[in-house]
Amino acid sequence: MEVAGGERHGSKMSLAAAAAAAAADVQSRPARLPIPVPRMNQGPPRPPLVDREKTCPLLLRVFTKNGGHHTVEDFSVRGKEPKEEVQIYTWRDATLRELTELTDNVFIFTENLVRKLKKVENE
């Protein structure tokens, strides 16, 4: 058996001849579609992205409590919810990371404002 550019050594082809034969074989085959890889451990599919320029944001009310959790009874009467509330305007496609950063920014801003007010009161 003789391959273009290859040599025959007994019954074995040289490495270069084998590579050339494999390349010619791959080029002569019809193109294959990629095999879909199953999604594993990626959670539920994300909702479609929202055009934040055209879509009105929603109001997310977050009730915070240091050192514990609110009970169901704290929310039993409409209008008498706990006072520790942060109101965040956001969109349906906001990630938990984005909401956490917004909440953290509100607390940092509030803490700085309280410090400034206390400083003015003490002067």
C-alpha positions as MATLAB code, in Angstrom:
seq = 'MEVAGGERHGSKMSLAAAAAAAAADVQSRPARLPIPVPRMNQGPPRPPLVDREKTCPLLLRVFTKNGGHHTVEDFSVRGKEPKEEVQIYTWRDATLRELTELTDNVFIFTENLVRKLKKVENE';
ca = [
       0.000    0.000    0.000;
       1.377    3.347   -0.934;
       0.072    6.687    0.251;
       0.915   10.019   -1.392;
       3.952   11.397    0.405;
       4.106    8.349    2.669;
       6.340    5.356    2.844;
       5.676    1.723    3.429;
       7.558    0.029    6.234;
       6.603   -3.599    6.179;
       2.878   -3.600    6.874;
       2.825   -0.271    8.749;
       2.400    3.259    7.343;
       4.575    6.088    8.542;
       3.045    8.593   10.948;
       2.929   11.311    8.274;
       1.163    8.983    5.839;
      -1.401    7.979    8.455;
      -2.105   11.636    9.303;
      -2.526   12.502    5.627;
      -4.891    9.571    5.106;
      -6.954   10.556    8.151;
      -7.181   14.177    6.969;
      -8.350   13.050    3.509;
     -10.937   10.753    5.112;
     -12.306   13.555    7.316;
     -12.601   15.926    4.357;
     -14.510   13.376    2.289;
     -17.173   12.766    5.013;
     -20.369   14.837    5.110;
     -20.435   17.513    7.823;
     -21.851   16.367   11.142;
     -24.060   18.441   13.377;
     -22.692   19.072   16.865;
     -24.012   16.771   19.553;
     -26.177   18.730   21.994;
     -24.774   18.706   25.511;
     -27.439   18.254   28.184;
     -27.742   21.069   30.728;
     -26.877   19.674   34.112;
     -26.985   21.466   37.453;
     -27.669   24.822   35.840;
     -31.061   25.412   37.434;
     -34.236   26.350   35.614;
     -33.983   28.224   32.325;
     -33.834   32.005   32.702;
     -36.841   34.070   31.633;
     -36.396   36.089   28.461;
     -34.425   39.292   28.913;
     -36.411   42.466   29.420;
     -35.747   45.605   27.397;
     -35.115   47.907   30.344;
     -35.429   51.012   28.182;
     -38.996   50.172   27.120;
     -40.332   48.166   30.091;
     -41.571   49.792   33.272;
     -39.807   48.471   36.409;
     -41.678   46.775   39.218;
     -41.543   47.679   42.905;
     -39.956   45.048   45.122;
     -40.525   45.603   48.826;
     -37.810   44.035   50.990;
     -38.368   43.849   54.758;
     -35.144   43.478   56.681;
     -34.514   42.433   60.263;
     -31.145   42.190   61.974;
     -30.590   39.031   64.009;
     -33.734   37.158   63.033;
     -36.691   36.701   60.721;
     -40.096   38.319   60.499;
     -43.076   36.141   61.338;
     -46.148   35.653   59.167;
     -48.148   37.623   61.738;
     -45.969   40.682   61.047;
     -47.624   40.868   57.613;
     -51.174   39.861   58.539;
     -52.607   43.412   58.441;
     -52.179   45.360   55.206;
     -50.674   48.769   55.894;
     -49.072   47.665   59.176;
     -46.060   45.900   57.757;
     -42.736   46.165   59.597;
     -41.034   49.546   59.315;
     -37.654   48.126   58.261;
     -38.415   48.266   54.551;
     -36.272   48.833   51.478;
     -38.100   49.628   48.249;
     -36.277   48.568   45.107;
     -37.430   49.355   41.597;
     -36.195   46.572   39.348;
     -37.134   44.366   36.396;
     -38.297   40.751   36.083;
     -34.963   39.563   34.790;
     -32.908   40.953   37.706;
     -30.522   38.440   39.237;
     -30.229   37.756   42.938;
     -26.725   39.268   42.811;
     -28.098   42.495   41.312;
     -30.826   42.733   43.971;
     -28.310   42.075   46.739;
     -26.011   44.821   45.448;
     -28.921   47.279   45.257;
     -29.950   46.446   48.830;
     -26.356   46.779   50.069;
     -26.041   50.175   48.364;
     -29.182   51.407   50.115;
     -27.837   50.324   53.519;
     -24.443   51.934   52.881;
     -26.125   55.177   51.791;
     -28.431   55.127   54.832;
     -25.604   54.428   57.280;
     -23.558   57.309   55.850;
     -26.564   59.630   56.030;
     -27.281   58.675   59.669;
     -23.618   59.298   60.599;
     -23.721   62.733   58.970;
     -26.977   63.623   60.720;
     -25.631   62.546   64.112;
     -22.490   64.603   63.502;
     -24.597   67.693   62.680;
     -26.769   67.149   65.792;
     -23.691   66.910   68.032;
     -22.188   70.176   66.737;
];
